[in-house]
Amino acid sequence: METFEVHYREMCATLSQYMPGTDMALIDRAVDYANNKHKLQKRKDGSPYIIHPLAVAKIVTEMGLDTDAVLAALLHDCIEDTDASHEEIEKLFGQAVAEMVEGVTKLTRANFSSTEQAQMENLRKMFMAMSKDIRVVLIKIADRLHNMRTMQYQTPAKQISKCRETMDIYAPLAHRLGMQKIKWELEDIALRYLEPEAYEDIMSYLRAHKEQDEAFMNTIQGKIMERLNGVNIHSTTYGRIKHVYSIYRKMQAQDKSLEELYDVYAFRVIVDSIPDCYNVLGHIHDLFNLVPGRFKDYISTPKPNMYQSLHTTVIGSQGIPFEVQIRTWEMHEIAEYGVAAHWKYKQGGEGNEKDFEWVRRLLESQQDTDAEDYLQSLKIDMFDDEVFVFTPKGRIVSLPAGSTPIDFAYAIHSGVGNSMIGAKINNRIANIDTPLKNGDILEILTSKSAKGPSRDWLTICKSNQARTKIKQWFKKEKREENVAHGRASFEAEMRRNGLPLSLTIDPELGPQLLKKLSFDNWEDMYAAIGYGGLTAVKAVGRIRDDINRALKAQQNERTQQPAVLRTSPDSEAVKNNRHAVNGVVVEDIDSCMIKFAKCCTPVPGDDIIGFITKGFGVSVHRNDCPNTKNRHEPIQAARWVRVYWANQEAQPFETTLELECITRDGLLLDVATMMTTTRVRLKELNGKDLPGGKSGFTVKFEVKDVTELEAIRNKLRSIPDVIEVRRGQN
């Protein structure tokens, strides 16, 4: 079992190495505070919980971040898992530390209906945090790295889910931030649990060939060092085997066994200056045979994640190809720790705004995008190789590999893309679906009379940025066309699946289907399909099971054929509570099943009406419920019936209130405290951020009647910064 003392000494040693002169008294105060707050908690392996914050702080220190970031790493779980508050941490350690801890905490709190939605929201939160303070996300990545290092203590199911999340989110994010060392470790650990057989096969092969590999690398390293020392170029040279996941990807991509793979060796030459980088390149090409087409200059054209190096692949006298990377020491530190090292070089993160322009683009691209599509395209934008092309004036534009002139046009400006009528590549007219190559010079031909993008462009472009801007144009400019196009696609897909369209307008089932699709009405859903925010196949796929269940219930109802007699209201029956079920009497129907509609949650004292569902009895709604508006339509009128509250002893009824508030610290606690003092049974309390500095809360609880409900409503209205309290209307 890991001990506190060992981890504390390791963290202090790392601090003295990377951050000499650190105020250790302040660090010790944070360690003592976190240790005291977490004293009742244990890690999965039974060790004290404080070991995790110490390990995360050590990783943050290795990144080269400042003292505030180290303090925040030590305290990063305090607000989440203990009774510590933002105010208390701010008082003890300062505002910057408290805000970072709060930022890390917010990144871990999300509940969503699907894995894709959860991942997309987590990414959105990370990008928002990055745009405010990059250190928040760096601490979160350090947190994930230590959790991955201790993954053996998790259950198999947890191992799989966490490793998939790491491969989908954290490894691409580390790559996009230029943190190659951490990215490699995250990938290798994740592969160990996701593909254990493949991982073990690669590791066994590397262990068996260790002596042979080391002999080869020592020979090559010796040749390089001898040449550079002979021409008085001060350098550090070392070789390595490419990391396990990189080898695994090569095997998958090339469909080869490990024995058949080439280019698994890599050498780094680190020098003092950029001119030395190019001098070393000449000597490498003189010593070894160049592999044509495998030279890349990332010094003159850096990657978007700030990575800079010269890459060349050569073949030695033994006929074995290997890669050589040549860079300066500053480039090397940025290559290892990416934006963390860059943050340090920029003196506290005051870098050029363009350094993080991609964060803004990724935030924008989440708008009007289906979660699954967004995650897939995000992997292209964040993880795949780039292609570098030029404007006619020499400006470099980085795009995902496989991009076309459409992607280039929208990377310049949405107005350029929307007015594009053609393109020139290297001064020659080219098709707009032509894949771009490194070094191409592009000119976009535009016209004021252009009709805008074509829907076909959505399948041609490769970048998420271009796809999002095209969808935004269709959403804004072609609403009616989108609705018509989307309706036709949706209805065709419904017919293809043998599903009746009539059930989508059912007052009971229709709102349920829309909620599943996350739309307020069908027209908005059709429009989303029309502009490409959602596909008809996915829309029907999400509601297919609900419709089939409703159809099955209809069949069962037909076989039972219940008799319903229509007579005048039986006031005596209401008075004597005859045939009352769940406190409600249904006119003319004896002892039927009663359920209360979740869309409006009626309680005694509300004016109510009943709807005969297909197979589920009578659903009771409030008279002012939006889902009762079509009750006079001929197709539905026969299914609406009179219902009455029975005269019987009061019983609890579940209902919902929705609060709109001005965002402030402690508001959730005030709402919870108020509900506790009312002595009602609280079932659920949820909060969410709203635009314009506002927050929304949903409170679900039990009351006896509408009088008690209104009393609670008035009390909630009296809470400072509560703007409005409404009855729930789903």
Solvent accessible surface area in square Angstrom, and as a share of the most:
residue,aa,sasa,rsa
1,M,169,0.76
2,E,71,0.32
3,T,63,0.37
4,F,52,0.22
5,E,98,0.44
6,V,63,0.36
7,H,20,0.09
8,Y,56,0.21
9,R,149,0.54
10,E,73,0.33
11,M,0,0.00
12,C,28,0.17
13,A,61,0.48
14,T,10,0.06
15,L,1,0.00
16,S,73,0.47
17,Q,131,0.58
18,Y,95,0.36
19,M,28,0.13
20,P,105,0.66
21,G,85,0.81
22,T,23,0.13
23,D,81,0.42
24,M,65,0.29
25,A,69,0.53
26,L,41,0.20
27,I,0,0.00
28,D,50,0.26
29,R,120,0.44
30,A,0,0.00
31,V,3,0.01
32,D,92,0.48
33,Y,27,0.10
34,A,0,0.00
35,N,55,0.28
36,N,82,0.42
37,K,45,0.19
38,H,3,0.01
39,K,132,0.56
40,L,160,0.80
41,Q,53,0.24
42,K,132,0.56
43,R,43,0.16
44,K,147,0.62
45,D,33,0.17
46,G,30,0.29
47,S,1,0.01
48,P,46,0.29
49,Y,29,0.11
50,I,2,0.01
51,I,1,0.01
52,H,3,0.01
53,P,0,0.00
54,L,1,0.00
55,A,9,0.07
56,V,0,0.00
57,A,0,0.00
58,K,51,0.21
59,I,4,0.02
60,V,0,0.00
61,T,0,0.00
62,E,39,0.18
63,M,1,0.01
64,G,9,0.09
65,L,2,0.01
66,D,46,0.24
67,T,36,0.21
68,D,47,0.25
69,A,0,0.00
70,V,0,0.00
71,L,1,0.00
72,A,0,0.00
73,A,0,0.00
74,L,0,0.00
75,L,0,0.00
76,H,2,0.01
77,D,19,0.10
78,C,0,0.00
79,I,24,0.12
80,E,60,0.27
81,D,62,0.32
82,T,29,0.17
83,D,123,0.64
84,A,7,0.06
85,S,43,0.28
86,H,38,0.17
87,E,96,0.43
88,E,65,0.29
89,I,0,0.00
90,E,66,0.30
91,K,179,0.76
92,L,71,0.35
93,F,21,0.09
94,G,32,0.31
95,Q,107,0.48
96,A,42,0.32
97,V,1,0.00
98,A,0,0.00
99,E,89,0.40
100,M,1,0.01
101,V,0,0.00
102,E,41,0.18
103,G,16,0.15
104,V,3,0.02
105,T,1,0.01
106,K,111,0.47
107,L,8,0.04
108,T,63,0.37
109,R,118,0.43
110,A,36,0.28
111,N,151,0.77
112,F,89,0.37
113,S,105,0.68
114,S,43,0.28
115,T,94,0.54
116,E,60,0.27
117,Q,59,0.26
118,A,27,0.21
119,Q,17,0.08
120,M,39,0.17
121,E,33,0.15
122,N,26,0.13
123,L,0,0.00
124,R,87,0.32
125,K,44,0.19
126,M,2,0.01
127,F,0,0.00
128,M,72,0.32
129,A,13,0.10
130,M,7,0.03
131,S,68,0.44
132,K,161,0.68
133,D,36,0.18
134,I,9,0.05
135,R,31,0.11
136,V,8,0.04
137,V,0,0.00
138,L,0,0.00
139,I,0,0.00
140,K,15,0.06
141,I,0,0.00
142,A,0,0.00
143,D,14,0.07
144,R,16,0.06
145,L,2,0.01
146,H,10,0.04
147,N,47,0.24
148,M,2,0.01
149,R,99,0.36
150,T,19,0.11
151,M,4,0.02
152,Q,95,0.42
153,Y,99,0.38
154,Q,50,0.22
155,T,86,0.50
156,P,102,0.64
157,A,79,0.61
158,K,89,0.38
159,Q,26,0.12
160,I,56,0.28
161,S,61,0.39
162,K,65,0.28
163,C,0,0.00
164,R,146,0.53
165,E,36,0.16
166,T,0,0.00
167,M,34,0.15
168,D,38,0.20
169,I,1,0.01
170,Y,10,0.04
171,A,0,0.00
172,P,3,0.02
173,L,0,0.00
174,A,0,0.00
175,H,22,0.10
176,R,16,0.06
177,L,1,0.00
178,G,2,0.02
179,M,0,0.00
180,Q,21,0.09
181,K,99,0.42
182,I,6,0.03
183,K,23,0.10
184,W,50,0.18
185,E,53,0.24
186,L,0,0.00
187,E,2,0.01
188,D,27,0.14
189,I,27,0.14
190,A,0,0.00
191,L,3,0.02
192,R,123,0.45
193,Y,35,0.13
194,L,44,0.22
195,E,77,0.35
196,P,77,0.48
197,E,141,0.63
198,A,28,0.22
199,Y,37,0.14
200,E,82,0.37
201,D,96,0.50
202,I,1,0.01
203,M,49,0.22
204,S,49,0.32
205,Y,55,0.21
206,L,32,0.16
207,R,134,0.49
208,A,84,0.65
209,H,52,0.23
210,K,117,0.50
211,E,149,0.67
212,Q,116,0.52
213,D,11,0.06
214,E,76,0.34
215,A,60,0.46
216,F,11,0.05
217,M,22,0.10
218,N,99,0.51
219,T,61,0.35
220,I,5,0.02
221,Q,47,0.21
222,G,35,0.34
223,K,74,0.31
224,I,1,0.00
225,M,77,0.34
226,E,132,0.59
227,R,67,0.24
228,L,1,0.01
229,N,96,0.49
230,G,62,0.59
231,V,63,0.36
232,N,140,0.72
233,I,16,0.08
234,H,126,0.56
235,S,29,0.19
236,T,56,0.33
237,T,8,0.05
238,Y,69,0.26
239,G,20,0.19
240,R,45,0.16
241,I,42,0.21
242,K,23,0.10
243,H,30,0.13
244,V,13,0.07
245,Y,30,0.12
246,S,23,0.15
247,I,0,0.00
248,Y,35,0.13
249,R,114,0.42
250,K,41,0.18
251,M,41,0.18
252,Q,117,0.52
253,A,90,0.70
254,Q,87,0.39
255,D,131,0.68
256,K,82,0.35
257,S,48,0.31
258,L,18,0.09
259,E,120,0.54
260,E,95,0.43
261,L,14,0.07
262,Y,135,0.51
263,D,13,0.07
264,V,21,0.12
265,Y,19,0.07
266,A,0,0.00
267,F,0,0.00
268,R,11,0.04
269,V,0,0.00
270,I,1,0.01
271,V,0,0.00
272,D,85,0.44
273,S,40,0.26
274,I,81,0.41
275,P,89,0.56
276,D,31,0.16
277,C,0,0.00
278,Y,84,0.32
279,N,78,0.40
280,V,0,0.00
281,L,21,0.10
282,G,44,0.42
283,H,43,0.19
284,I,1,0.00
285,H,58,0.26
286,D,99,0.51
287,L,56,0.28
288,F,11,0.04
289,N,108,0.55
290,L,81,0.41
291,V,33,0.19
292,P,116,0.73
293,G,79,0.76
294,R,99,0.36
295,F,82,0.34
296,K,87,0.37
297,D,40,0.21
298,Y,22,0.08
299,I,12,0.06
300,S,72,0.46
301,T,20,0.11
302,P,56,0.35
303,K,37,0.16
304,P,42,0.26
305,N,4,0.02
306,M,32,0.14
307,Y,16,0.06
308,Q,46,0.21
309,S,0,0.00
310,L,0,0.00
311,H,24,0.11
312,T,0,0.00
313,T,3,0.02
314,V,0,0.00
315,I,61,0.31
316,G,7,0.07
317,S,103,0.67
318,Q,106,0.47
319,G,47,0.45
320,I,53,0.27
321,P,17,0.10
322,F,0,0.00
323,E,21,0.10
324,V,0,0.00
325,Q,14,0.06
326,I,0,0.00
327,R,2,0.01
328,T,13,0.07
329,W,114,0.40
330,E,86,0.38
331,M,12,0.05
332,H,28,0.12
333,E,53,0.24
334,I,18,0.09
335,A,2,0.02
336,E,24,0.11
337,Y,25,0.10
338,G,0,0.00
339,V,0,0.00
340,A,0,0.00
341,A,0,0.00
342,H,22,0.10
343,W,21,0.07
344,K,79,0.33
345,Y,87,0.33
346,K,69,0.29
347,Q,147,0.65
348,G,41,0.39
349,G,28,0.27
350,E,146,0.66
351,G,25,0.24
352,N,84,0.43
353,E,154,0.69
354,K,153,0.65
355,D,31,0.16
356,F,46,0.19
357,E,64,0.28
358,W,14,0.05
359,V,1,0.01
360,R,113,0.41
361,R,69,0.25
362,L,10,0.05
363,L,37,0.18
364,E,63,0.28
365,S,2,0.01
366,Q,16,0.07
367,Q,97,0.43
368,D,39,0.20
369,T,16,0.09
370,D,12,0.06
371,A,11,0.08
372,E,89,0.40
373,D,46,0.24
374,Y,0,0.00
375,L,15,0.08
376,Q,110,0.49
377,S,8,0.05
378,L,4,0.02
379,K,65,0.27
380,I,45,0.23
381,D,34,0.17
382,M,3,0.01
383,F,35,0.15
384,D,63,0.32
385,D,96,0.50
386,E,35,0.16
387,V,8,0.05
388,F,16,0.07
389,V,0,0.00
390,F,57,0.24
391,T,17,0.10
392,P,88,0.55
393,K,200,0.85
394,G,46,0.44
395,R,134,0.49
396,I,70,0.35
397,V,9,0.05
398,S,40,0.26
399,L,7,0.03
400,P,15,0.09
401,A,51,0.39
402,G,31,0.30
403,S,0,0.00
404,T,4,0.03
405,P,0,0.00
406,I,0,0.00
407,D,1,0.01
408,F,4,0.02
409,A,0,0.00
410,Y,0,0.00
411,A,22,0.17
412,I,54,0.28
413,H,111,0.50
414,S,37,0.24
415,G,35,0.33
416,V,39,0.23
417,G,0,0.00
418,N,36,0.18
419,S,29,0.19
420,M,7,0.03
421,I,111,0.56
422,G,12,0.12
423,A,0,0.00
424,K,57,0.24
425,I,19,0.10
426,N,78,0.40
427,N,125,0.64
428,R,190,0.69
429,I,124,0.63
430,A,24,0.19
431,N,110,0.57
432,I,43,0.22
433,D,73,0.38
434,T,44,0.26
435,P,89,0.56
436,L,10,0.05
437,K,139,0.59
438,N,94,0.48
439,G,41,0.39
440,D,6,0.03
441,I,86,0.44
442,L,1,0.00
443,E,70,0.31
444,I,27,0.14
445,L,50,0.25
446,T,69,0.40
447,S,32,0.21
448,K,215,0.91
449,S,97,0.63
450,A,30,0.24
451,K,186,0.79
452,G,20,0.20
453,P,8,0.05
454,S,48,0.31
455,R,57,0.21
456,D,95,0.49
457,W,22,0.08
458,L,30,0.15
459,T,119,0.69
460,I,44,0.22
461,C,1,0.01
462,K,82,0.35
463,S,5,0.03
464,N,2,0.01
465,Q,32,0.14
466,A,1,0.00
467,R,49,0.18
468,T,5,0.03
469,K,38,0.16
470,I,0,0.00
471,K,8,0.04
472,Q,57,0.25
473,W,42,0.15
474,F,7,0.03
475,K,95,0.40
476,K,167,0.71
477,E,93,0.42
478,K,69,0.29
479,R,102,0.37
480,E,152,0.68
481,E,81,0.36
482,N,0,0.00
483,V,15,0.09
484,A,64,0.50
485,H,83,0.37
486,G,0,0.00
487,R,99,0.36
488,A,61,0.47
489,S,38,0.24
490,F,0,0.00
491,E,41,0.18
492,A,49,0.38
493,E,15,0.07
494,M,0,0.00
495,R,152,0.56
496,R,171,0.62
497,N,44,0.23
498,G,60,0.58
499,L,11,0.05
500,P,46,0.29
501,L,59,0.29
502,S,69,0.44
503,L,9,0.04
504,T,9,0.05
505,I,102,0.52
506,D,9,0.05
507,P,11,0.07
508,E,45,0.20
509,L,15,0.08
510,G,3,0.03
511,P,42,0.27
512,Q,88,0.39
513,L,0,0.00
514,L,20,0.10
515,K,145,0.61
516,K,103,0.43
517,L,3,0.01
518,S,81,0.52
519,F,51,0.21
520,D,131,0.68
521,N,65,0.33
522,W,38,0.13
523,E,86,0.38
524,D,46,0.24
525,M,0,0.00
526,Y,15,0.06
527,A,4,0.03
528,A,3,0.02
529,I,13,0.07
530,G,3,0.03
531,Y,17,0.07
532,G,22,0.21
533,G,7,0.07
534,L,7,0.03
535,T,61,0.35
536,A,13,0.10
537,V,89,0.51
538,K,49,0.21
539,A,0,0.00
540,V,0,0.00
541,G,32,0.31
542,R,88,0.32
543,I,0,0.00
544,R,80,0.29
545,D,87,0.45
546,D,8,0.04
547,I,0,0.00
548,N,66,0.34
549,R,142,0.52
550,A,15,0.12
551,L,50,0.25
552,K,134,0.57
553,A,11,0.08
554,Q,22,0.10
555,Q,111,0.49
556,N,74,0.38
557,E,49,0.22
558,R,151,0.55
559,T,113,0.66
560,Q,136,0.60
561,Q,145,0.65
562,P,90,0.56
563,A,98,0.76
564,V,61,0.35
565,L,131,0.65
566,R,136,0.50
567,T,91,0.53
568,S,85,0.55
569,P,62,0.39
570,D,65,0.34
571,S,87,0.56
572,E,90,0.40
573,A,7,0.05
574,V,27,0.16
575,K,133,0.57
576,N,78,0.40
577,N,45,0.23
578,R,102,0.37
579,H,79,0.35
580,A,32,0.25
581,V,44,0.25
582,N,75,0.38
583,G,6,0.06
584,V,0,0.00
585,V,6,0.03
586,V,7,0.04
587,E,22,0.10
588,D,39,0.20
589,I,27,0.14
590,D,97,0.50
591,S,81,0.52
592,C,27,0.16
593,M,112,0.50
594,I,9,0.05
595,K,77,0.33
596,F,54,0.22
597,A,8,0.06
598,K,170,0.72
599,C,18,0.11
600,C,1,0.00
601,T,15,0.09
602,P,1,0.01
603,V,0,0.00
604,P,27,0.17
605,G,56,0.54
606,D,18,0.09
607,D,106,0.55
608,I,18,0.09
609,I,25,0.13
610,G,0,0.00
611,F,1,0.00
612,I,37,0.19
613,T,5,0.03
614,K,49,0.21
615,G,42,0.40
616,F,106,0.44
617,G,20,0.20
618,V,3,0.02
619,S,0,0.00
620,V,0,0.00
621,H,5,0.02
622,R,11,0.04
623,N,58,0.30
624,D,98,0.51
625,C,1,0.01
626,P,63,0.40
627,N,29,0.15
628,T,2,0.01
629,K,164,0.70
630,N,37,0.19
631,R,57,0.21
632,H,150,0.67
633,E,83,0.37
634,P,129,0.81
635,I,118,0.60
636,Q,10,0.04
637,A,46,0.36
638,A,82,0.64
639,R,45,0.17
640,W,23,0.08
641,V,7,0.04
642,R,139,0.51
643,V,7,0.04
644,Y,61,0.23
645,W,45,0.16
646,A,14,0.11
647,N,97,0.50
648,Q,80,0.36
649,E,156,0.70
650,A,64,0.49
651,Q,59,0.26
652,P,82,0.52
653,F,12,0.05
654,E,76,0.34
655,T,0,0.00
656,T,11,0.06
657,L,0,0.00
658,E,46,0.20
659,L,3,0.02
660,E,37,0.16
661,C,0,0.00
662,I,87,0.44
663,T,70,0.40
664,R,76,0.28
665,D,104,0.54
666,G,43,0.41
667,L,3,0.02
668,L,90,0.45
669,L,124,0.62
670,D,51,0.26
671,V,0,0.00
672,A,30,0.23
673,T,70,0.41
674,M,46,0.21
675,M,1,0.00
676,T,99,0.58
677,T,86,0.50
678,T,23,0.13
679,R,221,0.81
680,V,23,0.13
681,R,156,0.57
682,L,70,0.35
683,K,83,0.35
684,E,77,0.34
685,L,45,0.22
686,N,76,0.39
687,G,47,0.45
688,K,134,0.57
689,D,122,0.63
690,L,57,0.28
691,P,121,0.76
692,G,76,0.73
693,G,52,0.50
694,K,73,0.31
695,S,9,0.06
696,G,8,0.07
697,F,17,0.07
698,T,50,0.29
699,V,0,0.00
700,K,59,0.25
701,F,0,0.00
702,E,32,0.15
703,V,3,0.02
704,K,112,0.47
705,D,50,0.26
706,V,37,0.21
707,T,101,0.59
708,E,56,0.25
709,L,0,0.00
710,E,61,0.27
711,A,50,0.38
712,I,6,0.03
713,R,43,0.16
714,N,84,0.43
715,K,92,0.39
716,L,0,0.00
717,R,98,0.36
718,S,79,0.51
719,I,9,0.05
720,P,94,0.59
721,D,54,0.28
722,V,18,0.10
723,I,84,0.43
724,E,59,0.26
725,V,0,0.00
726,R,102,0.37
727,R,26,0.10
728,G,2,0.02
729,Q,69,0.31
730,N,101,0.52
